């Protein structure tokens, strides 16, 4: 199990290391992906992702992302046993990074799902900064990029 990193407990403060220690494991980025792309908000929704995250790993990553100020957790007003997870402003600032990974994958993974969305990839390629700001505004207001894909 990965140790939760406290805000001041880093191997170094190299810019790359700092980012990798906070959000660099695959599960953290996939949680962020699920919020941005399909609007997942609850533990149960994250658990249903096709990659098959283990329950203990999911709980650990959610806690770590919350501790690092990437996610915020609020009780579901309709069911106090459930919490909603949303990206903070610090978390929203990761959206351009996630979009860059998507663009890189579209270029180098011949089986990438995103290749089916040629218009999306073309628009992202033309102006990634503008699209990043649009997606940040969308997610900030509670939306997501592909709500029809939500499980």
C-alpha positions as CSV (number, residue, x, y, z in Angstrom):
1,X,0.0,0.0,0.0
2,X,1.3,3.5,-0.9
3,X,2.1,5.7,2.0
4,X,0.1,8.9,2.1
5,X,2.4,11.8,1.5
6,X,1.9,14.7,3.8
7,X,2.1,18.2,2.3
8,X,5.8,18.7,3.4
9,X,7.1,15.1,3.1
10,X,8.7,15.0,-0.4
11,X,11.9,13.2,-1.6
12,X,12.8,16.5,-3.2
13,X,11.2,19.7,-4.4
14,X,12.3,19.2,-8.0
15,X,9.3,20.4,-10.1
16,X,8.8,17.0,-11.7
17,X,9.2,15.0,-8.5
18,X,6.7,17.3,-6.7
19,X,4.0,16.6,-9.3
20,X,4.7,12.9,-9.5
21,X,4.6,12.5,-5.7
22,X,1.2,14.2,-5.6
23,X,-0.7,13.0,-8.7
24,X,1.8,10.7,-10.5
25,X,0.4,7.3,-9.8
26,X,-2.0,5.8,-12.3
27,X,-4.9,5.6,-9.9
28,X,-4.9,9.3,-8.9
29,X,-4.8,10.4,-12.6
30,X,-7.7,7.9,-13.4
31,X,-9.8,9.4,-10.6
32,X,-9.2,12.8,-12.0
33,X,-10.0,11.5,-15.5
34,X,-13.3,10.1,-14.2
35,X,-14.3,13.4,-12.7
36,X,-13.4,15.4,-15.8
37,X,-14.5,13.2,-18.5
38,X,-17.6,11.4,-17.2
39,X,-18.6,13.3,-14.1
40,X,-18.1,10.6,-11.4
41,X,-18.4,12.0,-7.9
42,X,-18.8,9.1,-5.5
43,X,-16.6,6.2,-4.2
44,X,-19.0,3.7,-5.8
45,X,-18.8,5.4,-9.2
46,X,-15.0,5.4,-9.1
47,X,-15.0,1.7,-8.1
48,X,-16.9,0.9,-11.3
49,X,-14.1,2.2,-13.6
50,X,-13.0,-0.4,-16.2
51,X,-9.4,-0.5,-14.8
52,X,-10.7,-2.3,-11.7
53,X,-9.2,-0.4,-8.8
54,X,-9.1,-2.2,-5.4
55,X,-11.3,-0.8,-2.7
56,X,-8.3,-0.1,-0.3
57,X,-6.3,1.6,-3.1
58,X,-9.3,3.8,-4.0
59,X,-9.9,4.8,-0.4
60,X,-6.1,5.6,0.0
61,X,-6.0,7.6,-3.2
62,X,-9.1,9.6,-2.4
63,X,-7.8,10.4,1.0
64,X,-4.4,11.4,-0.4
65,X,-5.8,13.6,-3.1
66,X,-8.0,15.3,-0.5
67,X,-5.1,15.8,1.9
68,X,-3.0,17.3,-1.0
69,X,-5.8,19.8,-1.8
70,X,-6.6,18.2,-5.2
71,X,-10.1,17.0,-4.2
72,X,-12.7,18.3,-1.9
73,X,-15.2,16.0,-0.2
74,X,-18.7,17.0,0.8
75,X,-21.5,14.8,2.2
76,X,-24.3,13.9,-0.2
77,X,-27.3,15.9,0.9
78,X,-29.6,13.0,0.1
79,X,-27.6,10.2,1.6
80,X,-25.2,11.1,4.5
81,X,-23.4,7.8,4.2
82,X,-22.0,8.9,0.8
83,X,-19.7,11.7,-0.1
84,X,-19.2,13.7,-3.3
85,X,-15.7,14.3,-4.5
86,X,-15.0,17.3,-6.7
87,X,-11.8,19.0,-7.9
88,X,-10.5,22.0,-6.1
89,X,-9.0,24.9,-7.9
90,X,-5.6,23.1,-7.5
91,X,-7.1,20.0,-8.9
92,X,-8.7,21.9,-11.8
93,X,-5.2,23.1,-12.7
94,X,-4.4,19.5,-13.6
95,X,-6.9,19.4,-16.4
96,X,-4.4,20.8,-19.0
97,X,-2.0,18.0,-18.0
98,X,-4.6,15.3,-18.4
99,X,-5.6,16.8,-21.8
100,X,-1.9,16.7,-22.8
101,X,-1.8,13.0,-21.9
102,X,-4.9,12.4,-23.9
103,X,-3.4,14.1,-26.9
104,X,-0.1,12.2,-26.5
105,X,-2.1,8.9,-26.3
106,X,-4.1,9.7,-29.4
107,X,-0.9,10.2,-31.3
108,X,1.0,7.1,-30.0
109,X,-1.7,4.5,-29.0
110,X,-3.2,3.0,-32.2
111,X,-6.0,1.5,-30.1
112,X,-6.8,4.6,-28.0
113,X,-10.6,5.2,-27.6
114,X,-10.0,8.9,-28.1
115,X,-9.1,8.3,-31.7
116,X,-12.8,7.7,-32.4
117,X,-13.4,11.4,-31.5
118,X,-11.6,12.9,-34.4
119,X,-13.2,16.4,-33.9
120,X,-12.3,16.4,-30.3
121,X,-8.6,15.5,-31.0
122,X,-8.4,18.0,-33.8
123,X,-9.8,20.8,-31.6
124,X,-7.5,19.9,-28.7
125,X,-4.5,19.8,-31.1
126,X,-5.3,23.2,-32.5
127,X,-5.6,25.0,-29.2
128,X,-4.9,23.0,-26.1
129,X,-4.7,26.0,-23.8
130,X,-8.1,27.4,-24.8
131,X,-9.7,23.9,-24.5
132,X,-8.1,23.4,-21.1
133,X,-9.7,26.6,-19.8
134,X,-13.1,25.6,-21.3
135,X,-12.9,22.2,-19.6
136,X,-11.9,23.8,-16.3
137,X,-14.9,26.1,-16.4
138,X,-17.2,23.2,-17.3
139,X,-15.9,21.0,-14.5
140,X,-15.9,23.9,-12.0
141,X,-19.6,24.4,-12.7
142,X,-20.3,20.7,-12.0
143,X,-20.3,19.4,-15.6
144,X,-18.1,17.0,-17.4
145,X,-16.8,16.4,-21.0
146,X,-18.7,13.3,-21.9
147,X,-21.8,13.0,-19.7
148,X,-23.4,10.4,-22.0
149,X,-20.5,8.0,-21.2
150,X,-21.2,8.0,-17.5
151,X,-21.7,4.4,-16.1
